[in-house]
Amino acid sequence: MNLKNKIKVKIVEWFSRGVMESVLSGKENIRFKIAKREVRKIMAENDGKKWWASKTIWVNFLTVVAGALTFLMSPEAKMDAQQAGTLATVLGVVNMLLRLVTDKAVSK
């Protein structure tokens, strides 16, 4: 291990020891406060987006609306098995693609 990595390890050990001492004593020392601030910063970065910002939810919502409108406009119109299979496949592919580009969870 080179000198730079040894120094990093020592700093992490020192910092961790300080956080643990703080936790065990019940008193917040500066290392604990720094750790708490960094955890909050990480949590804020990983907060999810609002439901209305989700492309996946919008695609699925529009699918439900289109299906409901089609049914309400012409209840006698039937979809054959091939059309239903094609539609299900297309929607499955769209949802998979949207899932691949998703970078944040949906929050409440």
PDB file as gemmi writes it, atoms N, CA and C in Angstrom:
CRYST1    1.000    1.000    1.000  90.00  90.00  90.00 P 1                      
ATOM      1  N   MET A   1       0.857  -1.178   0.000  1.00  0.00           N  
ATOM      2  CA  MET A   1       0.000   0.000   0.000  1.00  0.00           C  
ATOM      3  C   MET A   1       0.902   1.240   0.000  1.00  0.00           C  
ATOM      4  N   ASN A   2       0.607   2.160  -0.898  1.00  0.00           N  
ATOM      5  CA  ASN A   2       1.441   3.357  -0.972  1.00  0.00           C  
ATOM      6  C   ASN A   2       1.070   4.349   0.134  1.00  0.00           C  
ATOM      7  N   LEU A   3       1.881   5.378   0.274  1.00  0.00           N  
ATOM      8  CA  LEU A   3       1.721   6.346   1.353  1.00  0.00           C  
ATOM      9  C   LEU A   3       0.363   7.044   1.298  1.00  0.00           C  
ATOM     10  N   LYS A   4      -0.075   7.396   0.106  1.00  0.00           N  
ATOM     11  CA  LYS A   4      -1.357   8.093  -0.049  1.00  0.00           C  
ATOM     12  C   LYS A   4      -2.511   7.234   0.478  1.00  0.00           C  
ATOM     13  N   ASN A   5      -2.521   5.968   0.137  1.00  0.00           N  
ATOM     14  CA  ASN A   5      -3.579   5.068   0.608  1.00  0.00           C  
ATOM     15  C   ASN A   5      -3.488   4.839   2.109  1.00  0.00           C  
ATOM     16  N   LYS A   6      -2.251   4.763   2.661  1.00  0.00           N  
ATOM     17  CA  LYS A   6      -2.083   4.610   4.104  1.00  0.00           C  
ATOM     18  C   LYS A   6      -2.667   5.813   4.841  1.00  0.00           C  
ATOM     19  N   ILE A   7      -2.428   7.001   4.292  1.00  0.00           N  
ATOM     20  CA  ILE A   7      -2.961   8.218   4.911  1.00  0.00           C  
ATOM     21  C   ILE A   7      -4.487   8.202   4.865  1.00  0.00           C  
ATOM     22  N   LYS A   8      -5.062   7.800   3.730  1.00  0.00           N  
ATOM     23  CA  LYS A   8      -6.521   7.716   3.616  1.00  0.00           C  
ATOM     24  C   LYS A   8      -7.096   6.757   4.648  1.00  0.00           C  
ATOM     25  N   VAL A   9      -6.455   5.608   4.813  1.00  0.00           N  
ATOM     26  CA  VAL A   9      -6.927   4.605   5.776  1.00  0.00           C  
ATOM     27  C   VAL A   9      -6.876   5.183   7.187  1.00  0.00           C  
ATOM     28  N   LYS A  10      -5.793   5.868   7.526  1.00  0.00           N  
ATOM     29  CA  LYS A  10      -5.656   6.456   8.869  1.00  0.00           C  
ATOM     30  C   LYS A  10      -6.723   7.522   9.109  1.00  0.00           C  
ATOM     31  N   ILE A  11      -7.010   8.325   8.096  1.00  0.00           N  
ATOM     32  CA  ILE A  11      -8.034   9.363   8.242  1.00  0.00           C  
ATOM     33  C   ILE A  11      -9.409   8.725   8.459  1.00  0.00           C  
ATOM     34  N   VAL A  12      -9.720   7.701   7.684  1.00  0.00           N  
ATOM     35  CA  VAL A  12     -11.003   7.011   7.838  1.00  0.00           C  
ATOM     36  C   VAL A  12     -11.090   6.372   9.223  1.00  0.00           C  
ATOM     37  N   GLU A  13     -10.002   5.757   9.694  1.00  0.00           N  
ATOM     38  CA  GLU A  13      -9.989   5.163  11.030  1.00  0.00           C  
ATOM     39  C   GLU A  13     -10.221   6.230  12.101  1.00  0.00           C  
ATOM     40  N   TRP A  14      -9.516   7.363  11.995  1.00  0.00           N  
ATOM     41  CA  TRP A  14      -9.649   8.454  12.949  1.00  0.00           C  
ATOM     42  C   TRP A  14     -11.076   8.985  12.959  1.00  0.00           C  
ATOM     43  N   PHE A  15     -11.611   9.188  11.767  1.00  0.00           N  
ATOM     44  CA  PHE A  15     -12.965   9.725  11.647  1.00  0.00           C  
ATOM     45  C   PHE A  15     -13.982   8.746  12.231  1.00  0.00           C  
ATOM     46  N   SER A  16     -13.864   7.462  11.869  1.00  0.00           N  
ATOM     47  CA  SER A  16     -14.778   6.433  12.359  1.00  0.00           C  
ATOM     48  C   SER A  16     -14.705   6.305  13.872  1.00  0.00           C  
ATOM     49  N   ARG A  17     -13.483   6.346  14.418  1.00  0.00           N  
ATOM     50  CA  ARG A  17     -13.316   6.249  15.869  1.00  0.00           C  
ATOM     51  C   ARG A  17     -14.024   7.417  16.553  1.00  0.00           C  
ATOM     52  N   GLY A  18     -13.901   8.603  15.979  1.00  0.00           N  
ATOM     53  CA  GLY A  18     -14.560   9.782  16.553  1.00  0.00           C  
ATOM     54  C   GLY A  18     -16.077   9.670  16.514  1.00  0.00           C  
ATOM     55  N   VAL A  19     -16.605   9.157  15.410  1.00  0.00           N  
ATOM     56  CA  VAL A  19     -18.057   8.986  15.293  1.00  0.00           C  
ATOM     57  C   VAL A  19     -18.534   7.957  16.311  1.00  0.00           C  
ATOM     58  N   MET A  20     -17.811   6.844  16.436  1.00  0.00           N  
ATOM     59  CA  MET A  20     -18.209   5.806  17.385  1.00  0.00           C  
ATOM     60  C   MET A  20     -18.128   6.318  18.829  1.00  0.00           C  
ATOM     61  N   GLU A  21     -17.092   7.080  19.160  1.00  0.00           N  
ATOM     62  CA  GLU A  21     -16.982   7.654  20.498  1.00  0.00           C  
ATOM     63  C   GLU A  21     -18.173   8.552  20.789  1.00  0.00           C  
ATOM     64  N   SER A  22     -18.580   9.317  19.799  1.00  0.00           N  
ATOM     65  CA  SER A  22     -19.723  10.207  19.947  1.00  0.00           C  
ATOM     66  C   SER A  22     -20.999   9.419  20.196  1.00  0.00           C  
ATOM     67  N   VAL A  23     -21.202   8.359  19.412  1.00  0.00           N  
ATOM     68  CA  VAL A  23     -22.391   7.532  19.555  1.00  0.00           C  
ATOM     69  C   VAL A  23     -22.428   6.876  20.933  1.00  0.00           C  
ATOM     70  N   LEU A  24     -21.285   6.334  21.354  1.00  0.00           N  
ATOM     71  CA  LEU A  24     -21.233   5.621  22.639  1.00  0.00           C  
ATOM     72  C   LEU A  24     -21.383   6.568  23.830  1.00  0.00           C  
ATOM     73  N   SER A  25     -20.854   7.766  23.709  1.00  0.00           N  
ATOM     74  CA  SER A  25     -20.933   8.714  24.830  1.00  0.00           C  
ATOM     75  C   SER A  25     -22.262   9.471  24.859  1.00  0.00           C  
ATOM     76  N   GLY A  26     -22.954   9.486  23.739  1.00  0.00           N  
ATOM     77  CA  GLY A  26     -24.211  10.239  23.674  1.00  0.00           C  
ATOM     78  C   GLY A  26     -24.013  11.722  23.431  1.00  0.00           C  
ATOM     79  N   LYS A  27     -22.760  12.147  23.256  1.00  0.00           N  
ATOM     80  CA  LYS A  27     -22.450  13.563  23.005  1.00  0.00           C  
ATOM     81  C   LYS A  27     -21.996  13.711  21.560  1.00  0.00           C  
ATOM     82  N   GLU A  28     -22.507  14.724  20.908  1.00  0.00           N  
ATOM     83  CA  GLU A  28     -22.135  14.942  19.500  1.00  0.00           C  
ATOM     84  C   GLU A  28     -20.806  15.688  19.430  1.00  0.00           C  
ATOM     85  N   ASN A  29     -19.778  15.020  18.926  1.00  0.00           N  
ATOM     86  CA  ASN A  29     -18.516  15.714  18.686  1.00  0.00           C  
ATOM     87  C   ASN A  29     -18.492  16.192  17.239  1.00  0.00           C  
ATOM     88  N   ILE A  30     -17.443  16.904  16.885  1.00  0.00           N  
ATOM     89  CA  ILE A  30     -17.371  17.510  15.552  1.00  0.00           C  
ATOM     90  C   ILE A  30     -17.365  16.452  14.451  1.00  0.00           C  
ATOM     91  N   ARG A  31     -16.721  15.310  14.685  1.00  0.00           N  
ATOM     92  CA  ARG A  31     -16.688  14.271  13.656  1.00  0.00           C  
ATOM     93  C   ARG A  31     -18.088  13.692  13.429  1.00  0.00           C  
ATOM     94  N   PHE A  32     -18.849  13.553  14.515  1.00  0.00           N  
ATOM     95  CA  PHE A  32     -20.220  13.055  14.397  1.00  0.00           C  
ATOM     96  C   PHE A  32     -21.083  14.060  13.629  1.00  0.00           C  
ATOM     97  N   LYS A  33     -20.914  15.342  13.931  1.00  0.00           N  
ATOM     98  CA  LYS A  33     -21.690  16.381  13.235  1.00  0.00           C  
ATOM     99  C   LYS A  33     -21.366  16.402  11.741  1.00  0.00           C  
ATOM    100  N   ILE A  34     -20.090  16.234  11.414  1.00  0.00           N  
ATOM    101  CA  ILE A  34     -19.694  16.187  10.003  1.00  0.00           C  
ATOM    102  C   ILE A  34     -20.324  14.977   9.324  1.00  0.00           C  
ATOM    103  N   ALA A  35     -20.255  13.816   9.990  1.00  0.00           N  
ATOM    104  CA  ALA A  35     -20.840  12.600   9.419  1.00  0.00           C  
ATOM    105  C   ALA A  35     -22.336  12.767   9.206  1.00  0.00           C  
ATOM    106  N   LYS A  36     -23.023  13.364  10.183  1.00  0.00           N  
ATOM    107  CA  LYS A  36     -24.468  13.569  10.082  1.00  0.00           C  
ATOM    108  C   LYS A  36     -24.804  14.495   8.907  1.00  0.00           C  
ATOM    109  N   ARG A  37     -24.016  15.563   8.754  1.00  0.00           N  
ATOM    110  CA  ARG A  37     -24.231  16.501   7.650  1.00  0.00           C  
ATOM    111  C   ARG A  37     -24.035  15.814   6.303  1.00  0.00           C  
ATOM    112  N   GLU A  38     -23.002  14.988   6.199  1.00  0.00           N  
ATOM    113  CA  GLU A  38     -22.728  14.285   4.943  1.00  0.00           C  
ATOM    114  C   GLU A  38     -23.818  13.270   4.622  1.00  0.00           C  
ATOM    115  N   VAL A  39     -24.315  12.576   5.636  1.00  0.00           N  
ATOM    116  CA  VAL A  39     -25.411  11.630   5.415  1.00  0.00           C  
ATOM    117  C   VAL A  39     -26.654  12.370   4.924  1.00  0.00           C  
ATOM    118  N   ARG A  40     -26.963  13.508   5.532  1.00  0.00           N  
ATOM    119  CA  ARG A  40     -28.118  14.302   5.071  1.00  0.00           C  
ATOM    120  C   ARG A  40     -27.947  14.738   3.619  1.00  0.00           C  
ATOM    121  N   LYS A  41     -26.718  15.141   3.268  1.00  0.00           N  
ATOM    122  CA  LYS A  41     -26.442  15.583   1.904  1.00  0.00           C  
ATOM    123  C   LYS A  41     -26.656  14.428   0.917  1.00  0.00           C  
ATOM    124  N   ILE A  42     -26.168  13.246   1.272  1.00  0.00           N  
ATOM    125  CA  ILE A  42     -26.332  12.069   0.409  1.00  0.00           C  
ATOM    126  C   ILE A  42     -27.802  11.709   0.287  1.00  0.00           C  
ATOM    127  N   MET A  43     -28.535  11.748   1.398  1.00  0.00           N  
ATOM    128  CA  MET A  43     -29.955  11.412   1.378  1.00  0.00           C  
ATOM    129  C   MET A  43     -30.735  12.408   0.514  1.00  0.00           C  
ATOM    130  N   ALA A  44     -30.383  13.677   0.587  1.00  0.00           N  
ATOM    131  CA  ALA A  44     -31.064  14.696  -0.214  1.00  0.00           C  
ATOM    132  C   ALA A  44     -30.820  14.473  -1.702  1.00  0.00           C  
ATOM    133  N   GLU A  45     -29.601  14.053  -2.044  1.00  0.00           N  
ATOM    134  CA  GLU A  45     -29.291  13.789  -3.445  1.00  0.00           C  
ATOM    135  C   GLU A  45     -30.062  12.592  -3.970  1.00  0.00           C  
ATOM    136  N   ASN A  46     -30.376  11.645  -3.089  1.00  0.00           N  
ATOM    137  CA  ASN A  46     -31.040  10.418  -3.508  1.00  0.00           C  
ATOM    138  C   ASN A  46     -32.545  10.443  -3.299  1.00  0.00           C  
ATOM    139  N   ASP A  47     -33.074  11.592  -2.882  1.00  0.00           N  
ATOM    140  CA  ASP A  47     -34.524  11.681  -2.742  1.00  0.00           C  
ATOM    141  C   ASP A  47     -35.169  11.452  -4.092  1.00  0.00           C  
ATOM    142  N   GLY A  48     -36.302  10.821  -4.080  1.00  0.00           N  
ATOM    143  CA  GLY A  48     -37.003  10.534  -5.326  1.00  0.00           C  
ATOM    144  C   GLY A  48     -37.673  11.764  -5.903  1.00  0.00           C  
ATOM    145  N   LYS A  49     -38.113  11.606  -7.116  1.00  0.00           N  
ATOM    146  CA  LYS A  49     -38.838  12.693  -7.768  1.00  0.00           C  
ATOM    147  C   LYS A  49     -40.320  12.553  -7.472  1.00  0.00           C  
ATOM    148  N   LYS A  50     -41.053  13.607  -7.717  1.00  0.00           N  
ATOM    149  CA  LYS A  50     -42.500  13.582  -7.507  1.00  0.00           C  
ATOM    150  C   LYS A  50     -43.139  12.655  -8.532  1.00  0.00           C  
ATOM    151  N   TRP A  51     -44.278  12.086  -8.176  1.00  0.00           N  
ATOM    152  CA  TRP A  51     -44.934  11.105  -9.047  1.00  0.00           C  
ATOM    153  C   TRP A  51     -45.238  11.700 -10.412  1.00  0.00           C  
ATOM    154  N   TRP A  52     -45.601  12.976 -10.459  1.00  0.00           N  
ATOM    155  CA  TRP A  52     -45.998  13.589 -11.724  1.00  0.00           C  
ATOM    156  C   TRP A  52     -44.813  13.818 -12.662  1.00  0.00           C  
ATOM    157  N   ALA A  53     -43.587  13.631 -12.162  1.00  0.00           N  
ATOM    158  CA  ALA A  53     -42.396  13.778 -13.007  1.00  0.00           C  
ATOM    159  C   ALA A  53     -41.952  12.431 -13.593  1.00  0.00           C  
ATOM    160  N   SER A  54     -42.699  11.371 -13.318  1.00  0.00           N  
ATOM    161  CA  SER A  54     -42.334  10.034 -13.790  1.00  0.00           C  
ATOM    162  C   SER A  54     -42.905   9.781 -15.188  1.00  0.00           C  
ATOM    163  N   LYS A  55     -42.026   9.536 -16.152  1.00  0.00           N  
ATOM    164  CA  LYS A  55     -42.474   9.215 -17.516  1.00  0.00           C  
ATOM    165  C   LYS A  55     -43.240   7.895 -17.537  1.00  0.00           C  
ATOM    166  N   THR A  56     -42.799   6.955 -16.721  1.00  0.00           N  
ATOM    167  CA  THR A  56     -43.456   5.645 -16.677  1.00  0.00           C  
ATOM    168  C   THR A  56     -44.897   5.782 -16.198  1.00  0.00           C  
ATOM    169  N   ILE A  57     -45.103   6.563 -15.162  1.00  0.00           N  
ATOM    170  CA  ILE A  57     -46.472   6.759 -14.659  1.00  0.00           C  
ATOM    171  C   ILE A  57     -47.330   7.446 -15.711  1.00  0.00           C  
ATOM    172  N   TRP A  58     -46.782   8.430 -16.413  1.00  0.00           N  
ATOM    173  CA  TRP A  58     -47.568   9.121 -17.443  1.00  0.00           C  
ATOM    174  C   TRP A  58     -47.931   8.193 -18.608  1.00  0.00           C  
ATOM    175  N   VAL A  59     -46.995   7.366 -19.043  1.00  0.00           N  
ATOM    176  CA  VAL A  59     -47.299   6.421 -20.131  1.00  0.00           C  
ATOM    177  C   VAL A  59     -48.404   5.473 -19.695  1.00  0.00           C  
ATOM    178  N   ASN A  60     -48.297   4.956 -18.484  1.00  0.00           N  
ATOM    179  CA  ASN A  60     -49.322   4.030 -17.997  1.00  0.00           C  
ATOM    180  C   ASN A  60     -50.665   4.735 -17.783  1.00  0.00           C  
ATOM    181  N   PHE A  61     -50.640   5.965 -17.300  1.00  0.00           N  
ATOM    182  CA  PHE A  61     -51.873   6.736 -17.126  1.00  0.00           C  
ATOM    183  C   PHE A  61     -52.560   6.970 -18.475  1.00  0.00           C  
ATOM    184  N   LEU A  62     -51.781   7.376 -19.479  1.00  0.00           N  
ATOM    185  CA  LEU A  62     -52.357   7.607 -20.809  1.00  0.00           C  
ATOM    186  C   LEU A  62     -52.900   6.310 -21.412  1.00  0.00           C  
ATOM    187  N   THR A  63     -52.255   5.190 -21.122  1.00  0.00           N  
ATOM    188  CA  THR A  63     -52.752   3.901 -21.591  1.00  0.00           C  
ATOM    189  C   THR A  63     -54.114   3.593 -20.975  1.00  0.00           C  
ATOM    190  N   VAL A  64     -54.242   3.849 -19.681  1.00  0.00           N  
ATOM    191  CA  VAL A  64     -55.519   3.619 -18.994  1.00  0.00           C  
ATOM    192  C   VAL A  64     -56.598   4.544 -19.557  1.00  0.00           C  
ATOM    193  N   VAL A  65     -56.271   5.807 -19.750  1.00  0.00           N  
ATOM    194  CA  VAL A  65     -57.245   6.766 -20.293  1.00  0.00           C  
ATOM    195  C   VAL A  65     -57.676   6.351 -21.701  1.00  0.00           C  
ATOM    196  N   ALA A  66     -56.711   5.994 -22.540  1.00  0.00           N  
ATOM    197  CA  ALA A  66     -57.048   5.584 -23.916  1.00  0.00           C  
ATOM    198  C   ALA A  66     -57.926   4.341 -23.910  1.00  0.00           C  
ATOM    199  N   GLY A  67     -57.620   3.391 -23.053  1.00  0.00           N  
ATOM    200  CA  GLY A  67     -58.430   2.183 -22.973  1.00  0.00           C  
ATOM    201  C   GLY A  67     -59.840   2.478 -22.487  1.00  0.00           C  
ATOM    202  N   ALA A  68     -59.955   3.321 -21.478  1.00  0.00           N  
ATOM    203  CA  ALA A  68     -61.270   3.667 -20.948  1.00  0.00           C  
ATOM    204  C   ALA A  68     -62.090   4.439 -21.979  1.00  0.00           C  
ATOM    205  N   LEU A  69     -61.463   5.399 -22.659  1.00  0.00           N  
ATOM    206  CA  LEU A  69     -62.187   6.171 -23.678  1.00  0.00           C  
ATOM    207  C   LEU A  69     -62.637   5.282 -24.831  1.00  0.00           C  
ATOM    208  N   THR A  70     -61.789   4.370 -25.248  1.00  0.00           N  
ATOM    209  CA  THR A  70     -62.151   3.453 -26.327  1.00  0.00           C  
ATOM    210  C   THR A  70     -63.359   2.604 -25.921  1.00  0.00           C  
ATOM    211  N   PHE A  71     -63.324   2.118 -24.710  1.00  0.00           N  
ATOM    212  CA  PHE A  71     -64.430   1.290 -24.220  1.00  0.00           C  
ATOM    213  C   PHE A  71     -65.716   2.107 -24.110  1.00  0.00           C  
ATOM    214  N   LEU A  72     -65.616   3.329 -23.590  1.00  0.00           N  
ATOM    215  CA  LEU A  72     -66.808   4.154 -23.395  1.00  0.00           C  
ATOM    216  C   LEU A  72     -67.379   4.660 -24.714  1.00  0.00           C  
ATOM    217  N   MET A  73     -66.540   4.930 -25.691  1.00  0.00           N  
ATOM    218  CA  MET A  73     -66.994   5.447 -26.982  1.00  0.00           C  
ATOM    219  C   MET A  73     -67.678   4.372 -27.819  1.00  0.00           C  
ATOM    220  N   SER A  74     -67.130   3.191 -27.803  1.00  0.00           N  
ATOM    221  CA  SER A  74     -67.725   2.127 -28.617  1.00  0.00           C  
ATOM    222  C   SER A  74     -67.593   0.791 -27.888  1.00  0.00           C  
ATOM    223  N   PRO A  75     -68.533   0.503 -26.991  1.00  0.00           N  
ATOM    224  CA  PRO A  75     -68.447  -0.737 -26.222  1.00  0.00           C  
ATOM    225  C   PRO A  75     -68.541  -1.990 -27.084  1.00  0.00           C  
ATOM    226  N   GLU A  76     -69.088  -1.892 -28.286  1.00  0.00           N  
ATOM    227  CA  GLU A  76     -69.189  -3.075 -29.144  1.00  0.00           C  
ATOM    228  C   GLU A  76     -67.890  -3.378 -29.877  1.00  0.00           C  
ATOM    229  N   ALA A  77     -66.973  -2.419 -29.900  1.00  0.00           N  
ATOM    230  CA  ALA A  77     -65.689  -2.649 -30.576  1.00  0.00           C  
ATOM    231  C   ALA A  77     -64.872  -3.646 -29.769  1.00  0.00           C  
ATOM    232  N   LYS A  78     -64.417  -4.668 -30.426  1.00  0.00           N  
ATOM    233  CA  LYS A  78     -63.642  -5.718 -29.771  1.00  0.00           C  
ATOM    234  C   LYS A  78     -62.236  -5.725 -30.356  1.00  0.00           C  
ATOM    235  N   MET A  79     -61.290  -6.115 -29.558  1.00  0.00           N  
ATOM    236  CA  MET A  79     -59.915  -6.238 -30.015  1.00  0.00           C  
ATOM    237  C   MET A  79     -59.624  -7.733 -30.134  1.00  0.00           C  
ATOM    238  N   ASP A  80     -59.083  -8.126 -31.265  1.00  0.00           N  
ATOM    239  CA  ASP A  80     -58.778  -9.550 -31.401  1.00  0.00           C  
ATOM    240  C   ASP A  80     -57.498  -9.883 -30.628  1.00  0.00           C  
ATOM    241  N   ALA A  81     -57.213 -11.152 -30.507  1.00  0.00           N  
ATOM    242  CA  ALA A  81     -56.087 -11.617 -29.699  1.00  0.00           C  
ATOM    243  C   ALA A  81     -54.751 -11.087 -30.220  1.00  0.00           C  
ATOM    244  N   GLN A  82     -54.602 -11.006 -31.542  1.00  0.00           N  
ATOM    245  CA  GLN A  82     -53.340 -10.527 -32.108  1.00  0.00           C  
ATOM    246  C   GLN A  82     -53.121  -9.054 -31.771  1.00  0.00           C  
ATOM    247  N   GLN A  83     -54.187  -8.244 -31.887  1.00  0.00           N  
ATOM    248  CA  GLN A  83     -54.064  -6.821 -31.541  1.00  0.00           C  
ATOM    249  C   GLN A  83     -53.740  -6.651 -30.058  1.00  0.00           C  
ATOM    250  N   ALA A  84     -54.412  -7.425 -29.206  1.00  0.00           N  
ATOM    251  CA  ALA A  84     -54.164  -7.337 -27.768  1.00  0.00           C  
ATOM    252  C   ALA A  84     -52.732  -7.743 -27.446  1.00  0.00           C  
ATOM    253  N   GLY A  85     -52.245  -8.788 -28.095  1.00  0.00           N  
ATOM    254  CA  GLY A  85     -50.871  -9.234 -27.881  1.00  0.00           C  
ATOM    255  C   GLY A  85     -49.861  -8.201 -28.340  1.00  0.00           C  
ATOM    256  N   THR A  86     -50.132  -7.595 -29.495  1.00  0.00           N  
ATOM    257  CA  THR A  86     -49.235  -6.557 -30.013  1.00  0.00           C  
ATOM    258  C   THR A  86     -49.201  -5.359 -29.068  1.00  0.00           C  
ATOM    259  N   LEU A  87     -50.371  -4.933 -28.622  1.00  0.00           N  
ATOM    260  CA  LEU A  87     -50.453  -3.797 -27.708  1.00  0.00           C  
ATOM    261  C   LEU A  87     -49.718  -4.095 -26.402  1.00  0.00           C  
ATOM    262  N   ALA A  88     -49.926  -5.279 -25.851  1.00  0.00           N  
ATOM    263  CA  ALA A  88     -49.258  -5.652 -24.605  1.00  0.00           C  
ATOM    264  C   ALA A  88     -47.740  -5.684 -24.789  1.00  0.00           C  
ATOM    265  N   THR A  89     -47.281  -6.194 -25.922  1.00  0.00           N  
ATOM    266  CA  THR A  89     -45.840  -6.253 -26.195  1.00  0.00           C  
ATOM    267  C   THR A  89     -45.252  -4.853 -26.323  1.00  0.00           C  
ATOM    268  N   VAL A  90     -45.934  -3.986 -27.063  1.00  0.00           N  
ATOM    269  CA  VAL A  90     -45.447  -2.611 -27.250  1.00  0.00           C  
ATOM    270  C   VAL A  90     -45.378  -1.888 -25.905  1.00  0.00           C  
ATOM    271  N   LEU A  91     -46.431  -2.011 -25.114  1.00  0.00           N  
ATOM    272  CA  LEU A  91     -46.434  -1.339 -23.809  1.00  0.00           C  
ATOM    273  C   LEU A  91     -45.356  -1.921 -22.890  1.00  0.00           C  
ATOM    274  N   GLY A  92     -45.136  -3.222 -22.960  1.00  0.00           N  
ATOM    275  CA  GLY A  92     -44.072  -3.839 -22.164  1.00  0.00           C  
ATOM    276  C   GLY A  92     -42.702  -3.306 -22.552  1.00  0.00           C  
ATOM    277  N   VAL A  93     -42.456  -3.177 -23.851  1.00  0.00           N  
ATOM    278  CA  VAL A  93     -41.172  -2.652 -24.331  1.00  0.00           C  
ATOM    279  C   VAL A  93     -41.008  -1.191 -23.910  1.00  0.00           C  
ATOM    280  N   VAL A  94     -42.065  -0.386 -24.067  1.00  0.00           N  
ATOM    281  CA  VAL A  94     -41.998   1.027 -23.664  1.00  0.00           C  
ATOM    282  C   VAL A  94     -41.691   1.138 -22.175  1.00  0.00           C  
ATOM    283  N   ASN A  95     -42.364   0.330 -21.357  1.00  0.00           N  
ATOM    284  CA  ASN A  95     -42.106   0.373 -19.916  1.00  0.00           C  
ATOM    285  C   ASN A  95     -40.689  -0.060 -19.577  1.00  0.00           C  
ATOM    286  N   MET A  96     -40.160  -1.075 -20.270  1.00  0.00           N  
ATOM    287  CA  MET A  96     -38.774  -1.493 -20.028  1.00  0.00           C  
ATOM    288  C   MET A  96     -37.800  -0.383 -20.408  1.00  0.00           C  
ATOM    289  N   LEU A  97     -38.033   0.273 -21.541  1.00  0.00           N  
ATOM    290  CA  LEU A  97     -37.156   1.369 -21.960  1.00  0.00           C  
ATOM    291  C   LEU A  97     -37.200   2.525 -20.973  1.00  0.00           C  
ATOM    292  N   LEU A  98     -38.404   2.843 -20.506  1.00  0.00           N  
ATOM    293  CA  LEU A  98     -38.515   3.906 -19.512  1.00  0.00           C  
ATOM    294  C   LEU A  98     -37.806   3.518 -18.219  1.00  0.00           C  
ATOM    295  N   ARG A  99     -37.888   2.262 -17.863  1.00  0.00           N  
ATOM    296  CA  ARG A  99     -37.214   1.796 -16.645  1.00  0.00           C  
ATOM    297  C   ARG A  99     -35.698   1.919 -16.790  1.00  0.00           C  
ATOM    298  N   LEU A 100     -35.183   1.688 -17.995  1.00  0.00           N  
ATOM    299  CA  LEU A 100     -33.743   1.799 -18.219  1.00  0.00           C  
ATOM    300  C   LEU A 100     -33.243   3.228 -18.073  1.00  0.00           C  
ATOM    301  N   VAL A 101     -34.070   4.207 -18.425  1.00  0.00           N  
ATOM    302  CA  VAL A 101     -33.644   5.604 -18.324  1.00  0.00           C  
ATOM    303  C   VAL A 101     -34.018   6.233 -16.987  1.00  0.00           C  
ATOM    304  N   THR A 102     -34.677   5.473 -16.124  1.00  0.00           N  
ATOM    305  CA  THR A 102     -35.059   5.987 -14.819  1.00  0.00           C  
ATOM    306  C   THR A 102     -33.820   6.126 -13.951  1.00  0.00           C  
ATOM    307  N   ASP A 103     -33.654   7.308 -13.336  1.00  0.00           N  
ATOM    308  CA  ASP A 103     -32.509   7.503 -12.469  1.00  0.00           C  
ATOM    309  C   ASP A 103     -32.892   7.815 -11.029  1.00  0.00           C  
ATOM    310  N   LYS A 104     -34.178   8.041 -10.778  1.00  0.00           N  
ATOM    311  CA  LYS A 104     -34.630   8.325  -9.425  1.00  0.00           C  
ATOM    312  C   LYS A 104     -35.926   7.590  -9.148  1.00  0.00           C  
ATOM    313  N   ALA A 105     -36.095   7.226  -7.910  1.00  0.00           N  
ATOM    314  CA  ALA A 105     -37.343   6.592  -7.492  1.00  0.00           C  
ATOM    315  C   ALA A 105     -38.435   7.642  -7.387  1.00  0.00           C  
ATOM    316  N   VAL A 106     -39.673   7.188  -7.397  1.00  0.00           N  
ATOM    317  CA  VAL A 106     -40.794   8.098  -7.207  1.00  0.00           C  
ATOM    318  C   VAL A 106     -41.052   8.213  -5.719  1.00  0.00           C  
ATOM    319  N   SER A 107     -41.156   9.456  -5.240  1.00  0.00           N  
ATOM    320  CA  SER A 107     -41.440   9.680  -3.827  1.00  0.00           C  
ATOM    321  C   SER A 107     -42.900  10.062  -3.663  1.00  0.00           C  
ATOM    322  N   LYS A 108     -43.328  10.097  -2.448  1.00  0.00           N  
ATOM    323  CA  LYS A 108     -44.721  10.448  -2.170  1.00  0.00           C  
ATOM    324  C   LYS A 108     -44.951  11.926  -2.347  1.00  0.00           C  
TER     325      LYS A 108                                                      
END                                                                             
